[in-house]
Amino acid sequence: MKGVKGNNKRILLVEDDLSIAEMVSLILMDNNYDVTIPANHSQILSNINDTIFDLILLDMSLWGIDGAVIYKDIRGSKKNQTTPVVLMTARSGASSMVDAIGVSGVIEKPFEVKELLKTVNSNI
């Protein structure tokens, strides 16, 4: 797990592609957000049960686990059941997931930095 300190707005970045996770965390850190990146599924569970986040960015395909399963874990946690969750995905038709599973938004990969920041800022 990696933590980056910023303005006390906490973001859990759930992304198993290390290069994407590093890039997104650097962008968010440059915009004064605290970022936590769990290294595996068990760390995700630990994070969502131990820390209240202001936003969760969730990739839909993680370590062989469907992001929808992790989304259910998030909604089942006492500390983050109402935390906004934004999906990050390369899946086509991802915007339909907003209504289907109740996420706050979708960032389609590849994404522009402006789009990432706009989505983060509007959900935090």
C-alpha positions as CSV (number, residue, x, y, z in Angstrom):
1,M,0.0,0.0,0.0
2,K,1.2,3.4,-0.9
3,G,0.1,6.7,0.8
4,V,0.7,10.2,-0.5
5,K,-0.1,13.2,1.7
6,G,-2.0,16.2,0.4
7,N,-5.0,18.3,1.5
8,N,-6.7,15.8,3.7
9,K,-9.2,14.8,1.0
10,R,-8.6,11.1,0.9
11,I,-8.9,9.0,-2.3
12,L,-8.6,5.3,-2.5
13,L,-7.2,4.4,-5.9
14,V,-7.9,0.8,-6.7
15,E,-5.9,0.0,-9.8
16,D,-3.7,-3.1,-10.4
17,D,-1.8,-1.6,-13.4
18,L,1.2,-0.1,-11.6
19,S,2.0,2.4,-14.4
20,I,-1.6,3.7,-14.4
21,A,-1.7,3.8,-10.6
22,E,1.5,5.7,-10.4
23,M,0.5,8.2,-13.1
24,V,-3.0,8.9,-11.5
25,S,-1.5,9.2,-8.0
26,L,1.1,11.7,-9.2
27,I,-1.7,13.8,-10.9
28,L,-3.8,13.6,-7.8
29,M,-0.9,14.4,-5.5
30,D,0.0,17.4,-7.6
31,N,-3.6,18.6,-6.9
32,N,-3.2,18.1,-3.2
33,Y,-5.1,14.9,-2.6
34,D,-4.1,12.1,-0.2
35,V,-3.9,8.9,-2.2
36,T,-3.9,5.3,-1.0
37,I,-3.1,2.5,-3.4
38,P,-3.8,-1.0,-2.1
39,A,-1.5,-3.7,-3.5
40,N,-4.1,-6.5,-3.5
41,H,-7.6,-7.4,-2.7
42,S,-7.0,-8.0,1.0
43,Q,-5.5,-4.5,1.4
44,I,-8.6,-3.1,-0.3
45,L,-10.8,-4.7,2.3
46,S,-8.5,-3.5,5.1
47,N,-8.5,0.0,3.7
48,I,-12.3,0.3,3.3
49,N,-12.9,-1.1,6.8
50,D,-10.3,1.0,8.5
51,T,-10.3,4.4,6.8
52,I,-13.0,6.8,5.6
53,F,-12.3,8.0,2.1
54,D,-13.8,11.0,0.3
55,L,-13.7,9.2,-3.0
56,I,-12.9,5.8,-4.4
57,L,-11.5,5.3,-7.9
58,L,-12.1,1.7,-8.9
59,D,-10.8,-0.2,-11.8
60,M,-13.3,-2.8,-13.1
61,S,-10.7,-5.6,-13.7
62,L,-8.4,-6.2,-10.7
63,W,-6.1,-9.2,-10.0
64,G,-8.6,-11.5,-11.6
65,I,-11.5,-10.1,-9.6
66,D,-14.4,-8.2,-11.2
67,G,-14.6,-4.7,-9.9
68,A,-18.3,-5.2,-9.3
69,V,-17.4,-7.6,-6.5
70,I,-15.1,-5.0,-4.9
71,Y,-17.9,-2.4,-5.3
72,K,-20.2,-4.7,-3.2
73,D,-17.4,-4.9,-0.6
74,I,-17.2,-1.1,-0.5
75,R,-21.0,-0.7,-0.1
76,G,-20.9,-3.4,2.6
77,S,-18.3,-1.5,4.7
78,K,-19.5,0.6,7.5
79,K,-17.0,3.4,6.9
80,N,-17.4,3.7,3.1
81,Q,-20.9,2.6,2.2
82,T,-21.8,6.1,1.1
83,T,-18.5,7.2,-0.3
84,P,-18.7,8.2,-4.0
85,V,-17.2,5.5,-6.3
86,V,-16.0,6.3,-9.8
87,L,-15.2,3.5,-12.1
88,M,-12.1,3.5,-14.2
89,T,-12.4,1.1,-17.1
90,A,-11.5,0.4,-20.7
91,R,-14.8,-1.6,-21.2
92,S,-17.0,-0.2,-23.8
93,G,-20.4,1.0,-22.7
94,A,-19.1,1.7,-19.2
95,S,-21.3,4.8,-18.8
96,S,-24.4,2.5,-18.5
97,M,-22.8,1.1,-15.3
98,V,-23.6,4.4,-13.5
99,D,-27.3,3.5,-13.4
100,A,-26.9,-0.3,-13.4
101,I,-24.8,-0.6,-10.2
102,G,-25.2,2.9,-8.8
103,V,-21.7,4.3,-9.1
104,S,-21.1,8.1,-9.1
105,G,-19.4,8.2,-12.4
106,V,-17.1,6.6,-15.0
107,I,-13.7,7.5,-16.3
108,E,-13.1,5.6,-19.6
109,K,-9.5,4.6,-20.3
110,P,-7.6,6.1,-22.0
111,F,-8.5,9.4,-20.3
112,E,-7.4,13.0,-20.5
113,V,-5.9,14.5,-17.3
114,K,-8.5,17.3,-17.5
115,E,-11.3,14.6,-17.5
116,L,-9.8,12.8,-14.5
117,L,-9.5,16.0,-12.5
118,K,-13.0,17.2,-13.5
119,T,-14.6,13.9,-12.4
120,V,-12.6,13.7,-9.2
121,N,-13.4,17.3,-8.3
122,S,-17.1,17.0,-9.0
123,N,-17.4,13.9,-6.8
124,I,-15.3,14.8,-3.8
